[in-house]
Amino acid sequence: MVFDASRPSFSRYLILNSQNPVILRRLTSSLVFTASSWFPGLVKSWSTMGHLSSTLNGLASSLSIKRMKKSKNKTGNCDGREAVEAMAKNAKKNELILRTSGIVNVDRSNNLASVFSKRGQKGVNQDCFIVWEEFGCQEDMMFCGIFDGHGPWGHFVAKRVRESLPSSLLCNWQETLAEASLDPDIDMESDNKKLHRFNIWKHSYLKTCAAVDQELEQHRGIEAFHSGTTALTIVRQGELIFIANVGDSRAVLATSSDNGNLTPSSLRSTSSPIYLVKEAERIIQCNGRVYCLHDEPGIHRVWLPNEESPGLAMSRAFGDYCVKDFGLISVPEVTQRHITSQDQFVVLATDGVWDVISNQEAVRIVSSTPDRAKSAKRLVECAARAWKRKRKGIAMDDISAIVLFLHSTNPLCEQAHLLPTPD
């Protein structure tokens, strides 16, 4: 992509941020520093111009660090929130944001995302998701998120987090990136460049999740005291993916082995499940309780000190303020992965899939689907059939999945489009 200052998003940034000459001076100096540090081969490769344009877009909206810190609103969002919301509106208009079952496939992008959801037998579907191609108007970035609500207001909580988290994350990432580019103690030319990039995303995620949870608690239209949601999100930035997980949803990466077989690997921290010692210890230290019901061996739940409620099967969630003082947290587990040519796709799914489908089975189902656009639907349908076989007499949970293919193999996709899949 050749740098194009006429792009609407770039123009909006300049309009919002160029009134102060101090910002413009900082913008110029930061661009020189950032471009030379992060992209030393800039003048030799036109491909890096897209990265420079992306960095410029982000920096231009969030370079006035002092002003940002003074003007943060009550939800902790940065000063560039208006520009971010404008970008989200423009992305939706250009069909780059998907919130219903279907696919996202954009010209010149290596990404293809297949999405599908099926309501269970417990009432309204409390799962929801979002896929945002060209996240933040940057052609090398994509955001995927899947949310699993629970409790009487769980579907409202999940949708609220889905709506607020991506924009808040983008805003905080731009601010953190700008601060890092101006910090003389951060050497972008060092061998730790990947580490610096990871730390920027991790800091942005931690900041975002804290703000989203606080905003949710103060929301007058949603009762989240006894309701909550999980949140599993991925940001792809070039050849890196950053994974943030709050709750018990799971992301699985399919990688080709030397013998040609696909091998699954879970993209999550080893400390995530509640049954692990660190999670249980935190809850117990906060006077919460962790134990399994007699008819559910192996499913550890969180309980209040003196009540047989709420019995959450997770140790991290947005909402659920009835147990937030007793060890439940909304802090995400953030990890990263460098994508290689052997990495084929990532499956993001709620526990409606993983309760009845193993990692290996999920990879096999997706890889054996002839039409990649229908891979998420086939995985969900296989999970629904597995519920009938393996969980007889138990109401089927909501089942949702996003399959993100990491490499483009279909040269016929020449235009951005969303193709809905039949119910």
PyMOL commands that set and color helices and strands:
alter all, ss='L'
color gray80, all
select helices_A, chain A and resi 8-17+21-38+42-44+46-62+65-70+81-93+135-137+154-182+193-218+277-285+321-326+351-354+359-367+372-390
alter helices_A, ss='H'
color red, helices_A
select strands_A, chain A and resi 97-98+102-105+112-118+127-133+141-150+228-229+231-237+240-246+250-256+262-266+289-292+300-303+310-312+318-319+333-338+343-349+399-405+417-418
alter strands_A, ss='S'
color yellow, strands_A
deselect
rebuild
show_as cartoon
